[in-house]
Amino acid sequence: MTTSSQRNTRDGFPPGLPEQLSGPAVWRQADLPAPADLVSALTPLDLAELAAATAPWHARVEADPGALNHLTPSAFPLPTLAPKLAAWRRELLHGRGFILARGLPLQDWGRRFAAVAFYGLGVHLGQPRPQNAEGHLLGHVRDLGLSSDDPNVRVYQTHERQTFHTDSADIVGLLCLQTARSGGESALVSSAAVYNELRRRRPDLAQLLFQPLAMDRRGEVPPGGKPYFEIPIFHWFAGQFSAFYQRQYFDSAQRFADAPRLTAEHVAALDFLDSLMEEPHQQFTMSLTPGDLQFVNNHTILHDRTAFDDWPNPQRRRHLLRLWLAPIDARPLPPVFALRYGSVELGKRGGVAMPESGGVMPLPAEGSDFPKAP
């Protein structure tokens, strides 16, 4: 049987898709500058301006946690930082696809003040989007003692390796509050570079990843929706290549009897894709330390986090804050993305579209920040 998707392809690939992609978003480790040259340091002047913009919002949020829902770029002025943030945005949307920044003074500011500052920086890059069924616009990435074997658990809520994946938004931002005792390193790969290698070595498998596959919603089912949706991993739309991937969720969708089955050929394609991303020369790796910021374009980058061993003291356990952002000037996306993004409208897409998602804003507990190691 020939599907409508297959009828619109040539030899299994979308029309106009180059056999090998090129451009700044197509990179391997050797193509990048030295890690130290990739870091954007926040200067004392940057931090002073950021603190001045944050202070009134921090006071408002302490009195009313919902106040942060009304924070906008114009209400969070950063005139000196604006050129740097504009350069970050260009690099994310039109360059290599990721930013690593360093320098938020968490010991001086505290976690709650830093969280408001992080949110304020984020709104200058895109509109925050809800990350879960509770409507959280500011997410918490930490081990909740759960297991990914539970099909309603998302992997970031565990200490397990996440494997290379994309999040359900144009841009994902992270602020590191606390590191684990060991592990938890971050790794990035260029999805276009991986596609190039897959098509060069196994074009028969590469073409299969342009076909829709069932992906598990992991319990976050919109009203009237199915517990899974169907979406390709690779996309060629409006002259741009994008990827959408989380292997565990494609696998766990097979628990639903009415979900389309993964064939042996599909499994072979997924396995080979995973093996390519495991090749060290494809990866850029980094260890986020407290005060570090990472922003990633989910359409051009797949990101991973290694498994970690955490501290027994709850106040020392690994903890990152997360933003999902929708820039108004991001790339166009094919209509199928609306099945997960809720919409493909620029600035209003991405996140988890659930009822009663009013923009809940859970700030981190202040606690006893950064106790010294014994």
C-alpha atoms as one frame of an Amber mdcrd trajectory, in Angstrom:
protein
   0.000   0.000   0.000   1.348   3.452  -0.941   0.732   6.206   1.609   0.236
   9.882   0.785   3.620  10.522   2.410   5.306   8.034   0.088   3.551   9.416
  -3.006   5.159  12.792  -2.295   8.688  11.409  -2.275  11.195  10.472  -4.952
  12.962   7.171  -4.378  11.812   7.307  -0.749  13.231  10.803  -0.101  11.334
  14.121  -0.159  11.701  16.116  -3.385  14.417  18.751  -3.231  16.241  17.177
  -0.288  19.998  17.213  -1.006  21.798  13.924  -0.774  24.229  15.656   1.584
  23.207  18.688   3.656  25.548  21.625   4.230  25.653  24.828   6.265  26.638
  25.986   9.768  24.176  23.593  11.466  25.957  20.625   9.853  28.943  19.949
  12.083  31.023  17.239  13.699  33.254  17.668  16.716  36.324  18.560  14.623
  34.405  21.370  12.892  33.780  23.288  16.128  36.076  25.749  17.876  37.832
  24.690  21.075  35.334  24.316  23.959  36.689  27.403  25.732  36.034  29.468
  22.591  32.413  28.315  22.472  31.539  29.714  25.904  29.809  33.094  26.077
  30.861  34.632  29.403  28.503  36.998  31.204  30.521  40.074  32.189  30.133
  42.074  35.435  28.280  44.740  33.428  25.963  42.073  31.965  25.253  40.688
  35.425  24.618  44.117  36.947  22.064  44.884  34.246  20.478  41.446  34.603
  20.252  41.841  38.390  18.619  45.267  38.028  15.989  43.864  35.670  15.423
  40.838  37.895  15.067  42.563  41.289  11.549  44.036  40.873  10.231  40.820
  39.340  11.791  38.740  42.100   9.990  40.874  44.682   6.711  40.528  42.801
   7.057  36.778  42.433   7.823  36.294  46.117   4.498  37.988  46.854   2.596
  36.371  43.974   4.140  33.347  42.184   1.817  33.874  39.226   3.288  37.307
  38.528   6.022  35.798  36.390   3.374  34.814  33.840   3.194  38.480  32.881
   6.916  39.000  32.313   7.628  40.213  28.780  10.813  41.389  27.052   9.723
  45.032  27.252   9.042  44.664  30.989  12.487  43.093  31.493  14.820  45.645
  29.824  18.341  44.507  28.987  19.741  47.243  26.699  23.424  46.366  27.213
  22.821  42.615  26.956  20.539  42.999  23.924  23.300  42.686  21.276  24.678
  39.562  22.990  21.217  38.006  23.191  20.599  38.864  19.529  23.852  37.065
  18.650  22.744  34.051  20.722  19.447  33.990  18.861  21.161  34.088  15.465
  23.510  31.276  16.476  20.602  29.167  17.702  18.326  29.710  14.706  20.818
  30.098  11.859  24.193  28.890  13.140  25.528  25.797  14.877  22.306  25.506
  16.921  23.517  25.773  20.519  24.792  28.294  23.071  26.777  27.685  26.261
  26.985  30.676  28.614  28.676  30.924  31.987  28.643  33.191  34.989  25.335
  33.458  36.889  26.512  34.071  40.499  24.240  31.588  42.247  25.994  31.824
  45.599  25.398  35.579  45.686  21.934  35.607  44.128  20.360  32.437  45.488
  18.346  29.968  43.466  15.036  31.844  43.363  16.560  35.137  42.190  18.612
  33.222  39.607  15.473  31.412  38.419  13.718  34.727  37.744  16.828  36.005
  35.933  16.918  32.841  33.810  13.258  33.254  32.914  13.848  36.896  32.004
  16.740  35.960  29.712  14.565  33.268  28.170  11.713  35.584  27.166  14.208
  37.588  25.108  14.838  34.416  23.063  11.249  33.149  22.737   7.850  32.741
  24.330   7.894  30.171  27.188   5.748  27.101  26.601   4.247  24.570  29.101
   6.423  21.534  29.717   4.039  19.078  31.362   0.418  18.351  32.179   0.550
  20.811  35.084   1.375  23.660  32.725   4.804  24.424  34.187   6.591  27.114
  32.192   9.688  26.796  34.359  10.610  23.117  34.550  12.739  21.245  37.066
  15.118  18.554  35.800  15.999  16.236  38.672  15.757  12.616  39.751  12.388
  11.952  41.387  13.271   8.352  42.171  11.240   7.109  39.216  12.045   4.585
  36.495  11.682   4.992  32.740  10.261   1.462  32.716   7.031   3.135  33.826
   5.475   4.245  30.506   4.020   7.374  32.131   7.408   8.596  33.376   9.553
  10.948  31.332  13.240  10.130  31.344  14.371  13.525  32.695  12.598  12.625
  35.972  15.075   9.778  36.555  18.843   9.395  37.056  19.093   7.234  33.934
  20.760   8.185  30.694  18.368  10.096  28.470  19.956   9.092  25.128  19.995
  11.499  22.184  16.632  13.168  21.700  14.780  16.387  20.938  12.369  18.224
  23.211   8.917  19.370  22.131   9.738  23.025  21.514  11.810  25.164  19.161
  14.454  25.921  21.799  15.251  24.277  25.130  17.163  26.244  27.764  18.839
  24.885  30.893  20.259  26.580  33.985  22.440  24.371  36.183  21.752  24.861
  39.897  23.535  21.816  41.267  25.620  18.975  39.827  25.455  15.270  40.703
  28.157  13.438  42.644  29.233  11.896  39.329  27.877  11.704  35.781  25.155
  13.803  34.233  27.330  15.191  31.420  25.699  16.795  28.401  26.340  15.769
  24.782  25.111  17.309  21.528  25.096  16.096  17.923  24.066  17.810  14.712
  20.982  16.041  13.376  21.855  17.072   9.804  25.390  15.688  10.128  23.997
  12.395  11.420  21.508  12.305   8.526  24.385  12.860   6.084  26.281   9.911
   7.517  23.207   7.671   7.630  22.310   8.430   4.030  25.913   7.981   2.897
  26.241   4.572   4.531  22.677   3.235   4.411  20.319   5.215   2.172  17.827
   2.348   2.353  17.486   2.913   6.099  17.673   6.715   5.923  14.587   6.921
   3.720  12.531   4.933   6.247  12.933   7.686   8.840  10.905  10.080   6.690
   7.888   7.796   7.269   5.498   8.402  10.203   6.120   6.223  13.267   4.027
   5.951  16.435   5.369   7.923  19.418   4.149   7.486  22.999   2.660  10.552
  24.726   3.725   9.063  28.090   0.405   9.840  29.733   0.168  13.461  28.532
  -2.864  12.962  26.285  -4.798  16.016  25.025  -8.608  15.951  25.192  -9.979
  13.584  22.568  -6.497  12.457  21.541  -4.871   9.068  21.368  -2.138   8.054
  23.845   0.300   8.129  20.930   0.721  10.138  17.740   2.428   9.434  14.424
   5.330  11.549  13.202   8.467  10.994  11.088  11.901  11.394  12.665  13.336
  13.300   9.686  11.582  16.196   7.951  12.294  18.286   4.841   9.998  21.324
   4.771  10.319  24.792   3.245  13.880  23.968   2.232  15.027  23.068   5.753
  15.883  19.788   7.444  14.545  19.100  10.953  14.608  16.101  13.282  12.236
  14.882  16.014  13.366  11.970  18.165  13.202  10.115  21.472  13.941   6.435
  20.958  12.386   5.233  24.205   9.059   6.833  23.291   8.952   5.326  19.811
   9.641   1.936  21.387   7.079   2.276  24.193   4.310   3.301  21.766   4.276
  -0.333  20.711   2.399  -1.108  23.962  -0.764   0.245  22.324  -2.503  -2.448
  20.289  -3.783  -0.032  17.649  -0.453   1.746  17.132   1.244   0.989  13.796
   3.893  -1.680  14.276   7.610  -1.051  13.972   8.885  -3.373  11.268  12.239
  -5.113  11.423  13.472  -2.561   8.882  12.305   0.352  11.065  14.092  -1.126
  14.081  17.246  -1.546  12.005  17.025   2.103  10.936  16.547   3.294  14.528
  19.408   1.119  15.745  21.748   2.420  13.070  20.738   6.025  13.795  21.531
   5.454  17.474  24.876   3.869  16.657  25.897   6.861  14.526  25.129   9.279
  17.365  27.320   7.172  19.654  30.375   7.794  17.470  32.562  10.223  19.470
  33.538  12.317  16.451  29.869  13.275  15.976  29.514  14.629  19.532  30.252
  17.813  21.387  30.309  17.074  25.117  30.267  19.416  28.101  29.869  19.358
  31.862  27.465  22.015  33.108  28.490  23.581  36.413  26.363  25.749  38.754
  25.532  29.025  37.028  25.994  27.643  33.484  23.331  28.179  30.817  22.723
  25.997  27.772  20.304  26.759  24.928  19.703  24.277  22.089  17.728  24.405
  18.831  15.698  21.190  18.897  15.260  21.136  15.121  18.984  21.000  14.349
  20.476  19.415  17.495  19.879  16.155  19.350  20.961  16.272  22.985  21.830
  13.632  25.550  22.552  13.397  29.244  24.583  10.593  30.742  23.347   8.619
  33.735  24.389  10.025  37.095  24.979   9.077  40.709  23.513  11.665  43.050
  24.395  12.904  46.505  22.490  11.416  49.456  21.842  14.916  50.855  18.671
  16.221  49.104  20.042  19.784  49.088  23.057  18.692  47.082  21.278  16.642
  44.434  21.532  17.410  40.755  19.039  20.106  39.798  18.585  22.079  36.590
  15.892  24.533  35.571  14.453  24.241  32.066  12.653  26.495  29.605  10.893
  25.549  26.386  10.835  28.578  24.096   9.012  29.517  20.885  10.761  32.340
  18.952   8.554  34.380  16.669  11.221  34.135  13.931  11.898  30.386  14.107
  11.752  28.126  11.040   8.439  26.978   9.535   7.455  23.457  10.528   5.335
  20.893   8.659   1.712  20.506   9.846   2.442  17.101  11.433   4.313  18.868
  14.244   0.993  20.221  15.496   0.238  16.721  16.808   2.870  17.318  19.498
   3.409  21.077  19.423  -0.328  21.860  19.546   0.179  24.318  16.683   2.803
  25.265  14.131   2.109  28.991  14.539   5.333  30.880  15.171   5.697  32.066
  18.754   2.736  29.986  19.944   3.830  26.424  19.313   5.460  23.716  21.333
   5.010  22.366  24.801   2.323  20.129  26.200  -1.156  21.261  25.196  -3.331
  20.221  28.148  -6.505  21.642  29.749  -6.146  24.059  32.658  -2.541  24.806
  31.730  -2.478  28.336  33.063   1.253  28.910  33.194   2.175  27.562  36.617
   5.574  28.897  37.668   7.264  26.723  40.338  10.439  28.420  41.586  13.112
  26.279  43.264  13.303  26.104  47.026  16.058  28.302  48.387  17.260  25.744
  50.907  20.909  25.650  51.873  22.641  26.473  48.611  25.893  24.825  47.579
  27.128  23.286  50.846  30.831  22.591  50.761  31.930  19.080  49.915  33.121
  17.095  52.930
